Amino acid sequence: MSSAAAAAPIITEVVVIGAGPCGLFQVFELGLLGISAHVVDSLKHPGGQCAELYPDKPIYDIPALPVCGAQELVDRLLQQIKPFKPQLHLGHEVVEFNSRADGRFELATAGGVRFDAGAVVIAAGLGSFQPRRIGIEGAEAWEGAAIQYRVRNAAELAGRQLVIFGGGDSALDWTLELLPRAASLTLVHRRSEFRAAPASVARMRAQVAAGRMRCLEALPHSLIVADGALRGVNIRRPDGVIEPLRAEQLLVFFGLHPKLGPIAEWGLALEKRALRVDTEKFQTSVPGVFAVGDINTYPGKKKLILSGFHEAALAAFGIQHHLYPQKKQFLQYTTTSPVMHQRLGVPD
Ligand SMILES: Cc1cc2nc3c(=O)[nH]c(=O)nc-3n(C[C@H](O)[C@H](O)[C@H](O)COP(=O)(O)OP(=O)(O)OC[C@H]3O[C@@H](n4cnc5c(N)ncnc54)[C@H](O)[C@@H]3O)c2cc1C
């Protein structure tokens, strides 16, 4: 029995897949209607593309905010949804989705968290962010063991010969953290400049100057395997020279890229790798499953945060009707509605 099958499911009104700006705003719009949601994201932090791809860049087309940093927008959205106490499950990719005969939905993450939901909102953007792979022949056989894209257990790496690839914050942070306990450590980056925080780069260079580690400008070339074990990696220097490095463990931090992944397999109508929705309630081809933000498509769709916010507002009404078809729907203003004030925690 898989661990996904073993854990008891979390029973909820709605599961939102994706904690990007549109998934977060979906929580707000549902909350205004008195509907609670669990939000799942494969990234360890909320904010989707804004937080992962351009946190420091300014955005100029959010209504009433002439300029807003991308991470600032995420922080503001998190603040805005606070009254609705959303349950965020970060670092969990939703990999399984099933429609049940009773109209509810079962979802499971790769880590075995299960949900039993009355409705699902897919706000998965460009897809779930996956690590960029090392891309050398035969690497797949070692991935998850001698080649890792994230450190699951730093203690396991103590006393080992490590080669770390990358030039961003993850590569530098792990270099500095693992160095004191590693048998040896070499950092390999394709350029002499680093994207990581200058202070980390300076600390790393100080360790190199003190002879505690090496830092080389090169690309991965091929694996060195002997007697069924990974013994090292050949790297290609800028002058074309191939140099062997001894290593028991390769840690690769080439960043993340989005992949539609499992969502494409869930039997929902797709068009050009996006989920087809109506424009009344942004429902997919399966009743009870909605899609907002960059993941959806319809005539005239524009992949803008602003569009996703509008979609989330209408989807919330669609979800309310799906969950509670008998309930009379009417539009209330946040300015004047006592029940919305109560939900928002605003004193009347
Ligand atoms: C450099 C850059 C600049 C931009 N500037 C602007 C701008 O100025 N104005 C503007 O309006 N838009 C801008 N955009 C576009 C904007 O960022 C997107 O429209 C917006 O992020 C879409 O939000 P979203 O919530 O739909 O998806 P995303 O932000 O992509 O978030 C989706 C989330 O879903 C998660 N996810 C996906 N699949 C799964 C799964 N199976 N399980 C769990 N989690 C999953 C992902 O990890 C991700 O965190 C810009 C984009 C880029 C790259």
PDBQT file of the ligand as one rigid body, heavy atoms in Angstrom, charges set to zero:
ROOT
HETATM    1  C1  LIG A 401       9.401  37.945 -15.550  1.00  0.00    +0.000 C 
HETATM    2  C2  LIG A 401       7.893  38.010 -15.487  1.00  0.00    +0.000 A 
HETATM    3  C3  LIG A 401       7.274  39.219 -15.340  1.00  0.00    +0.000 A 
HETATM    4  C4  LIG A 401       5.870  39.308 -15.277  1.00  0.00    +0.000 A 
HETATM    5  N1  LIG A 401       5.272  40.536 -15.142  1.00  0.00    +0.000 NA
HETATM    6  C5  LIG A 401       3.923  40.625 -15.054  1.00  0.00    +0.000 A 
HETATM    7  C6  LIG A 401       3.279  41.894 -14.925  1.00  0.00    +0.000 A 
HETATM    8  O1  LIG A 401       3.929  42.954 -14.908  1.00  0.00    +0.000 OA
HETATM    9  N2  LIG A 401       1.922  41.925 -14.829  1.00  0.00    +0.000 N 
HETATM   10  C7  LIG A 401       1.158  40.773 -14.859  1.00  0.00    +0.000 A 
HETATM   11  O2  LIG A 401      -0.072  40.858 -14.759  1.00  0.00    +0.000 OA
HETATM   12  N3  LIG A 401       1.763  39.559 -15.010  1.00  0.00    +0.000 NA
HETATM   13  C8  LIG A 401       3.118  39.461 -15.113  1.00  0.00    +0.000 A 
HETATM   14  N4  LIG A 401       3.698  38.234 -15.279  1.00  0.00    +0.000 N 
HETATM   15  C9  LIG A 401       2.829  37.048 -15.369  1.00  0.00    +0.000 C 
HETATM   16  C10 LIG A 401       2.331  36.638 -13.986  1.00  0.00    +0.000 C 
HETATM   17  O3  LIG A 401       3.425  36.370 -13.125  1.00  0.00    +0.000 OA
HETATM   18  C11 LIG A 401       1.447  35.419 -14.125  1.00  0.00    +0.000 C 
HETATM   19  O4  LIG A 401       0.334  35.763 -14.916  1.00  0.00    +0.000 OA
HETATM   20  C12 LIG A 401       0.962  34.958 -12.745  1.00  0.00    +0.000 C 
HETATM   21  O5  LIG A 401       2.039  34.561 -11.935  1.00  0.00    +0.000 OA
HETATM   22  C13 LIG A 401      -0.012  33.802 -12.895  1.00  0.00    +0.000 C 
HETATM   23  O6  LIG A 401      -0.418  33.450 -11.618  1.00  0.00    +0.000 OA
HETATM   24  P1  LIG A 401      -1.006  32.012 -11.304  1.00  0.00    +0.000 P 
HETATM   25  O7  LIG A 401      -1.399  32.052  -9.861  1.00  0.00    +0.000 OA
HETATM   26  O8  LIG A 401      -2.003  31.654 -12.328  1.00  0.00    +0.000 OA
HETATM   27  O9  LIG A 401       0.206  30.989 -11.560  1.00  0.00    +0.000 OA
HETATM   28  P2  LIG A 401       1.720  30.914 -11.037  1.00  0.00    +0.000 P 
HETATM   29  O10 LIG A 401       2.219  32.215 -10.556  1.00  0.00    +0.000 OA
HETATM   30  O11 LIG A 401       2.478  30.238 -12.137  1.00  0.00    +0.000 OA
HETATM   31  O12 LIG A 401       1.622  29.924  -9.798  1.00  0.00    +0.000 OA
HETATM   32  C14 LIG A 401       1.225  28.595  -9.989  1.00  0.00    +0.000 C 
HETATM   33  C15 LIG A 401       1.661  27.770  -8.819  1.00  0.00    +0.000 C 
HETATM   34  O13 LIG A 401       1.077  26.459  -8.949  1.00  0.00    +0.000 OA
HETATM   35  C16 LIG A 401       2.008  25.505  -8.476  1.00  0.00    +0.000 C 
HETATM   36  N5  LIG A 401       1.675  24.202  -9.051  1.00  0.00    +0.000 N 
HETATM   37  C17 LIG A 401       1.543  23.862 -10.359  1.00  0.00    +0.000 A 
HETATM   38  N6  LIG A 401       1.212  22.565 -10.499  1.00  0.00    +0.000 NA
HETATM   39  C18 LIG A 401       1.115  22.062  -9.242  1.00  0.00    +0.000 A 
HETATM   40  C19 LIG A 401       0.813  20.783  -8.718  1.00  0.00    +0.000 A 
HETATM   41  N7  LIG A 401       0.522  19.743  -9.507  1.00  0.00    +0.000 N 
HETATM   42  N8  LIG A 401       0.845  20.626  -7.385  1.00  0.00    +0.000 NA
HETATM   43  C20 LIG A 401       1.142  21.665  -6.557  1.00  0.00    +0.000 A 
HETATM   44  N9  LIG A 401       1.443  22.905  -7.000  1.00  0.00    +0.000 NA
HETATM   45  C21 LIG A 401       1.426  23.085  -8.316  1.00  0.00    +0.000 A 
HETATM   46  C22 LIG A 401       3.360  26.051  -8.957  1.00  0.00    +0.000 C 
HETATM   47  O14 LIG A 401       4.425  25.539  -8.163  1.00  0.00    +0.000 OA
HETATM   48  C23 LIG A 401       3.170  27.557  -8.775  1.00  0.00    +0.000 C 
HETATM   49  O15 LIG A 401       3.660  28.016  -7.530  1.00  0.00    +0.000 OA
HETATM   50  C24 LIG A 401       5.081  38.128 -15.350  1.00  0.00    +0.000 A 
HETATM   51  C25 LIG A 401       5.720  36.892 -15.487  1.00  0.00    +0.000 A 
HETATM   52  C26 LIG A 401       7.096  36.818 -15.570  1.00  0.00    +0.000 A 
HETATM   53  C27 LIG A 401       7.765  35.462 -15.709  1.00  0.00    +0.000 C 
ENDROOT
TORSDOF 0
